[in-house]
Amino acid sequence: MQTTATILDGRAVAAKVMEQAAARVAAIQGATGITPGLATVLVGADPASVTYTRMKRKRAEAAGMKSVRIELPDTAGTDDVLETIDRLNRDEHIHGILLQHPVPKQVDERRAFDAIRPQKDVDGVTTASFGAMAFGGEGFASCTPGGIMTLLGHYGIDPLGRRAVVIGRSPILGKPMAMLLLAAHATVTICHSRTRDLPEVVREADLLVAAVGRPRFVQGDWIRPGAVVVDAGYNEGNIGDVDYDACAAKAGWITPVPGGVGPMTIATLISQTATAAARQLDVSLDD
């Protein structure tokens, strides 16, 4: 039995995705003279959200994109956010819109997400994008699940025929993750806070995605020997949702935290923005 898991290096794979995105941005600029634009909308000043939006803007700029920063006060309401999104929807120089989540409690997050035009929903958060993804349409995947699929593909890990378990059912992580795995022909079980005998369910998994938002929640003795363990959690102190050392001793492959899923999420956002710009500008990209 393998006792030390192979690390799924999200930083290295994300760097390759970013290189490809930069090349596509350059191709769009060469064909149209237009620079793809990504707008980040931040409501309030939550420290983690401020950091995340800054990182996303830096990656966009590194790929040659125009980054537009929009910050609304923490007193902004749903109508304020909707007005901002409507303006960005109509701005032909903006090809992708990111509304950083979570938003303050007085903002109807789902209504705000769904106000984003699907063509500009590069974060894959709208109901329309989820539907398109679930039915194999042209919509954008939620960035974290999409990034996970790219990471698995890079390492030659095919979900086909595998028993996959997703812990978490959020509309932008757990649910779309399950849909993407199902589309890749895995047999998928979604677990959550009301799942009975969770450790036993996890022990059946050939491929586990932990997205529960609880530090070191998944224990080493839950892991099937040789399984693929993807930790999509990020908790205070750079701690993931799995007990890394214990799980790495049983798994065949594992993502670290940090350096696993996180870089892939941002790289996917930038890649999907390039795709959105190409579609809106009617540029055919040879990938």
Secondary structure as UniProt FT lines:
FT   STRAND          6..7
FT   HELIX           10..32
FT   STRAND          37..43
FT   HELIX           47..62
FT   TURN            63..64
FT   STRAND          66..72
FT   TURN            74..75
FT   HELIX           78..90
FT   TURN            92..93
FT   STRAND          96..99
FT   TURN            105..106
FT   HELIX           109..114
FT   HELIX           118..120
FT   TURN            122..123
FT   HELIX           127..134
FT   TURN            135..136
FT   HELIX           143..154
FT   TURN            155..156
FT   TURN            160..161
FT   STRAND          163..167
FT   TURN            171..173
FT   HELIX           174..183
FT   TURN            184..185
FT   STRAND          187..191
FT   TURN            193..194
FT   TURN            196..197
FT   HELIX           198..202
FT   TURN            203..204
FT   STRAND          207..210
FT   TURN            215..216
FT   HELIX           220..222
FT   TURN            225..226
FT   STRAND          228..231
FT   TURN            236..238
FT   HELIX           244..248
FT   TURN            249..250
FT   STRAND          253..254
FT   HELIX           261..280
FT   TURN            281..282
//
